[in-house]
Amino acid sequence: MFNGTEINSSFHRPHRTSTYLRWGASVPDAFRFAVKLPKAITHEQRLVNVDSALDTFIEQTAALGERLGCLLVQLPPSLQFVSVDVEVFLAALRKRYAGDVALEPRHETWFSPLCADVLKRYQVARVAADPAVVPEAAEPGGWGQLVYWRLHGSPAIYRSSYSDTVLAVLADRIRRAQRSARAVWCIFDNTALGAAVPDALALRTRIANA
């Protein structure tokens, strides 16, 4: 049905290597997982002094093998951009993981030319999110070879479905991104009332029939 999904449960609790092995073996060859970094790294340690936690997480997720398509770093709304801390974190992450990384900041200080330069240097994409904390947050940013949309539902976050008009515009944006980026993701997180799967199916149909 779909060719990828996001593992959000890794944010709340660690998973055994055997669990990732089982998930990787349960999907077709072309299927990919995006795995969310633990809240211990992003929300509790706030990206600082996380080498040990990164070691554990990267070792666990490596069990997905080629099915690991992307790591997702979602930050707390209160976490401001501090260049030194971010560069130390990204350098530590890149020392351990060379694959695709998407970062979803939720504080307005992350949407600056300086931040964009840092993300590009470490080949990290900035998520295009809805709802957007600032207008720039609705647009993909950072490293341009990975484009990653996360749609949480609007106007009611996690609950609202998306209109045909919104999905038509999104389908066009995805098609254009596919012409220039190496990888394009679109994840619907409006799951509370079951809107995510119908929205994703409708979007996929629009893209396929263009």
C-alpha positions as a Python dict, from the first residue, in 0.01 Angstrom:
ca = {
    (1, 'M'): (0, 0, 0),
    (2, 'F'): (261, 254, 111),
    (3, 'N'): (638, 256, 65),
    (4, 'G'): (734, 400, 404),
    (5, 'T'): (626, 483, 756),
    (6, 'E'): (746, 665, 1064),
    (7, 'I'): (832, 486, 1387),
    (8, 'N'): (724, 729, 1660),
    (9, 'S'): (725, 483, 1948),
    (10, 'S'): (1105, 505, 1958),
    (11, 'F'): (1059, 858, 2093),
    (12, 'H'): (887, 726, 2405),
    (13, 'R'): (1079, 405, 2476),
    (14, 'P'): (1372, 205, 2342),
    (15, 'H'): (1315, -99, 2123),
    (16, 'R'): (1522, -413, 2121),
    (17, 'T'): (1746, -491, 1828),
    (18, 'S'): (1529, -798, 1770),
    (19, 'T'): (1225, -573, 1729),
    (20, 'Y'): (1391, -367, 1458),
    (21, 'L'): (1509, -687, 1292),
    (22, 'R'): (1153, -819, 1290),
    (23, 'W'): (1012, -496, 1149),
    (24, 'G'): (1274, -485, 876),
    (25, 'A'): (1203, -843, 776),
    (26, 'S'): (826, -785, 762),
    (27, 'V'): (821, -532, 475),
    (28, 'P'): (902, -539, 102),
    (29, 'D'): (1253, -458, -17),
    (30, 'A'): (1165, -105, -127),
    (31, 'F'): (990, -12, 200),
    (32, 'R'): (1167, 234, 428),
    (33, 'F'): (1130, 341, 792),
    (34, 'A'): (1191, 685, 939),
    (35, 'V'): (1279, 646, 1306),
    (36, 'K'): (1226, 922, 1561),
    (37, 'L'): (1507, 998, 1804),
    (38, 'P'): (1429, 932, 2172),
    (39, 'K'): (1294, 1213, 2387),
    (40, 'A'): (1586, 1150, 2623),
    (41, 'I'): (1807, 1303, 2353),
    (42, 'T'): (1582, 1578, 2220),
    (43, 'H'): (1361, 1681, 2512),
    (44, 'E'): (1540, 1578, 2831),
    (45, 'Q'): (1906, 1633, 2739),
    (46, 'R'): (1807, 1892, 2476),
    (47, 'L'): (2080, 1770, 2237),
    (48, 'V'): (2360, 1822, 2494),
    (49, 'N'): (2587, 1545, 2631),
    (50, 'V'): (2407, 1275, 2436),
    (51, 'D'): (2693, 1064, 2302),
    (52, 'S'): (2604, 756, 2504),
    (53, 'A'): (2235, 781, 2418),
    (54, 'L'): (2320, 824, 2050),
    (55, 'D'): (2543, 516, 2060),
    (56, 'T'): (2259, 306, 2198),
    (57, 'F'): (1997, 439, 1958),
    (58, 'I'): (2212, 405, 1646),
    (59, 'E'): (2312, 51, 1743),
    (60, 'Q'): (1945, -48, 1786),
    (61, 'T'): (1817, 109, 1463),
    (62, 'A'): (2104, -32, 1258),
    (63, 'A'): (1919, -362, 1277),
    (64, 'L'): (1680, -224, 1013),
    (65, 'G'): (1964, -240, 762),
    (66, 'E'): (1868, -100, 423),
    (67, 'R'): (1511, -51, 545),
    (68, 'L'): (1628, 241, 759),
    (69, 'G'): (1549, 535, 537),
    (70, 'C'): (1577, 835, 766),
    (71, 'L'): (1624, 953, 1122),
    (72, 'L'): (1377, 1213, 1249),
    (73, 'V'): (1482, 1470, 1510),
    (74, 'Q'): (1175, 1647, 1651),
    (75, 'L'): (1262, 1922, 1896),
    (76, 'P'): (1057, 2063, 2185),
    (77, 'P'): (886, 2398, 2120),
    (78, 'S'): (1094, 2562, 2392),
    (79, 'L'): (1433, 2464, 2248),
    (80, 'Q'): (1601, 2766, 2090),
    (81, 'F'): (1871, 2749, 1826),
    (82, 'V'): (2216, 2771, 1983),
    (83, 'S'): (2475, 2729, 1711),
    (84, 'V'): (2748, 2573, 1926),
    (85, 'D'): (2517, 2313, 2081),
    (86, 'V'): (2359, 2225, 1747),
    (87, 'E'): (2691, 2182, 1571),
    (88, 'V'): (2829, 1961, 1847),
    (89, 'F'): (2514, 1748, 1834),
    (90, 'L'): (2509, 1716, 1456),
    (91, 'A'): (2879, 1634, 1445),
    (92, 'A'): (2821, 1359, 1702),
    (93, 'L'): (2526, 1226, 1505),
    (94, 'R'): (2714, 1232, 1176),
    (95, 'K'): (3008, 1052, 1335),
    (96, 'R'): (2771, 762, 1398),
    (97, 'Y'): (2522, 781, 1110),
    (98, 'A'): (2576, 880, 747),
    (99, 'G'): (2219, 837, 620),
    (100, 'D'): (1933, 1081, 578),
    (101, 'V'): (1835, 1303, 872),
    (102, 'A'): (1530, 1529, 897),
    (103, 'L'): (1495, 1782, 1176),
    (104, 'E'): (1169, 1939, 1291),
    (105, 'P'): (1238, 2250, 1502),
    (106, 'R'): (946, 2418, 1674),
    (107, 'H'): (1097, 2744, 1798),
    (108, 'E'): (1116, 3053, 1577),
    (109, 'T'): (1492, 3094, 1629),
    (110, 'W'): (1562, 2794, 1405),
    (111, 'F'): (1437, 2969, 1093),
    (112, 'S'): (1736, 3185, 1011),
    (113, 'P'): (2007, 3188, 741),
    (114, 'L'): (2267, 3086, 1001),
    (115, 'C'): (2066, 2779, 1101),
    (116, 'A'): (2004, 2689, 737),
    (117, 'D'): (2379, 2702, 672),
    (118, 'V'): (2449, 2472, 967),
    (119, 'L'): (2192, 2219, 851),
    (120, 'K'): (2325, 2223, 496),
    (121, 'R'): (2680, 2171, 621),
    (122, 'Y'): (2575, 1853, 802),
    (123, 'Q'): (2337, 1745, 524),
    (124, 'V'): (2028, 1768, 743),
    (125, 'A'): (1687, 1858, 600),
    (126, 'R'): (1450, 2086, 788),
    (127, 'V'): (1099, 1941, 800),
    (128, 'A'): (811, 2127, 637),
    (129, 'A'): (544, 2109, 907),
    (130, 'D'): (174, 2181, 936),
    (131, 'P'): (66, 2359, 1149),
    (132, 'A'): (369, 2585, 1109),
    (133, 'V'): (507, 2777, 1406),
    (134, 'V'): (620, 3054, 1167),
    (135, 'P'): (548, 3086, 793),
    (136, 'E'): (896, 2954, 705),
    (137, 'A'): (823, 2632, 894),
    (138, 'A'): (573, 2531, 626),
    (139, 'E'): (851, 2516, 369),
    (140, 'P'): (1125, 2253, 337),
    (141, 'G'): (1465, 2385, 437),
    (142, 'G'): (1821, 2294, 512),
    (143, 'W'): (1982, 2029, 291),
    (144, 'G'): (1788, 2015, -33),
    (145, 'Q'): (1850, 1654, -133),
    (146, 'L'): (1605, 1534, 132),
    (147, 'V'): (1254, 1682, 150),
    (148, 'Y'): (1032, 1581, 440),
    (149, 'W'): (673, 1691, 509),
    (150, 'R'): (506, 1621, 845),
    (151, 'L'): (134, 1703, 847),
    (152, 'H'): (-14, 1701, 1196),
    (153, 'G'): (-369, 1809, 1106),
    (154, 'S'): (-510, 2159, 1078),
    (155, 'P'): (-692, 2347, 1222),
    (156, 'A'): (-725, 2082, 1499),
    (157, 'I'): (-379, 1933, 1544),
    (158, 'Y'): (-370, 1550, 1528),
    (159, 'R'): (-744, 1543, 1450),
    (160, 'S'): (-837, 1739, 1137),
    (161, 'S'): (-829, 1584, 792),
    (162, 'Y'): (-705, 1777, 489),
    (163, 'S'): (-928, 1912, 214),
    (164, 'D'): (-903, 1807, -150),
    (165, 'T'): (-767, 2153, -229),
    (166, 'V'): (-484, 2122, 22),
    (167, 'L'): (-398, 1772, -99),
    (168, 'A'): (-394, 1887, -462),
    (169, 'V'): (-146, 2164, -381),
    (170, 'L'): (65, 1925, -176),
    (171, 'A'): (70, 1667, -456),
    (172, 'D'): (202, 1929, -695),
    (173, 'R'): (471, 2036, -448),
    (174, 'I'): (579, 1675, -397),
    (175, 'R'): (602, 1612, -771),
    (176, 'R'): (822, 1918, -811),
    (177, 'A'): (1040, 1813, -517),
    (178, 'Q'): (1085, 1467, -667),
    (179, 'R'): (1246, 1623, -973),
    (180, 'S'): (1529, 1777, -773),
    (181, 'A'): (1565, 1592, -440),
    (182, 'R'): (1711, 1247, -389),
    (183, 'A'): (1446, 1145, -134),
    (184, 'V'): (1100, 1286, -60),
    (185, 'W'): (888, 1190, 241),
    (186, 'C'): (535, 1288, 338),
    (187, 'I'): (400, 1170, 673),
    (188, 'F'): (48, 1233, 803),
    (189, 'D'): (32, 1255, 1181),
    (190, 'N'): (-339, 1340, 1207),
    (191, 'T'): (-417, 1001, 1356),
    (192, 'A'): (-648, 1081, 1652),
    (193, 'L'): (-967, 1044, 1448),
    (194, 'G'): (-825, 816, 1179),
    (195, 'A'): (-767, 1080, 912),
    (196, 'A'): (-405, 991, 833),
    (197, 'V'): (-458, 683, 616),
    (198, 'P'): (-742, 828, 400),
    (199, 'D'): (-541, 1148, 350),
    (200, 'A'): (-229, 954, 255),
    (201, 'L'): (-424, 735, 10),
    (202, 'A'): (-587, 1037, -151),
    (203, 'L'): (-251, 1209, -185),
    (204, 'R'): (-87, 904, -333),
    (205, 'T'): (-365, 873, -591),
    (206, 'R'): (-325, 1239, -692),
    (207, 'I'): (49, 1197, -736),
    (208, 'A'): (11, 875, -935),
    (209, 'N'): (-255, 1016, -1166),
    (210, 'A'): (-81, 1343, -1244),
}
